[in-house]
Amino acid sequence: MTEPENARQAQAEVDEIFIGRWSPRAFSPTPVHESTLASLFEAARWAPSCYNEQPWLFLYAVTDEERALFLGCLVEFNQAWAGKAPVLAFVLAKKAFAMNAEPNRWAAFDAGAAWMSLALQARKLGLATHAMAGFDEEQAYRVLHVPRDQYDILAAVAIGCAGDPETLPLEMRNSEVPNSRKPLAEVAIQGILAG
């Protein structure tokens, strides 16, 4: 599969892996080898976390039966394209510290670092990932048997080889290119906020 043209421009020197990582919707149904999946989760395992708690948990589906359950938790728009991805996952964050049972208000931040580690490792291995906020939270807790008092379900993720954009519904095809970013000056400010 040929990648679409990437018109992204860095405003400072940065490794290509950051510019090249994007979130396609077109996936090939080609299975992801078990050792490759292990590599993705191993990358996530080494993400930094508050007190080294590693509060993230990835639930993932690869069999047809598991994927159908996970897919059913997504909103209809995401179901229309994510069903072709050979791996579907949910990213969870443990609500309390294991060391003292106190609330861990940094858990989502840490889980985001783990997700990014996974996404960059996937890119390095030639895979695509697409994280989604569009899922039915109540259904996900129920179907995935996640204890609501212990975990926040933060996002769903599609993982696999990029596919042919022509397989997407017509209304999604035009957006199947890497998108741009805000200017650097809008996301990093030296000193305090004016105002």
C-alpha positions, 0 to 999 in steps of 0.5 A: 500500500502506497502512503498518501502524500504527506505535506506536513512541515516541521517548524523545528528539527524533529525525527521523521517518525513524529511527522510520519505518524498519522491516523488513517481510517483505511485498514487492510484486514491482514492479521498482525503477527502475535510477536508484532503485537507484543512489540507494540505493548512492550513499547507502551510498557516502557512509558513514564508514569507517576511513581512508576505506577504504570496505570494503563491497561490495554484490552485488545481483540484479534479473533473475529468474535472478540473484534465483533464485541469491541466493534459493537462498542464503537459509534456507528461512524467508527464502526463503518471503517474500524471493522476492517482493522485486524486489531481493536483495542481499548485504553484504560487508566486505573483510577487509584494508586496501587501503593495507597489506594488514593486517587491517581489524577495523573493516570490518564496523562500516563496512559496517554504516554503509553498510547503514544509509545505504542503508536510510534512503535507501530509506525516504526514497524510499518503499521498504522494506528487510529485512536478514537473517542467515539465509543459508547462508554456504558456499553464498553464497560458492560461488554468488556467487563471493566469495573467502573470503580477501578478504571476509566476507559479512555479511548478505542484504538484500531491497529493494522496495516494501512489499507486502500482508501477506496474501501472507505465510505465515500464521505471519508475518502477525501480526509484520508491524508495526514492532517496539519498541526497548529503553529508551534507558537500556539502550543508552546509558550515560554513563561506565563500566560498573558492575560 
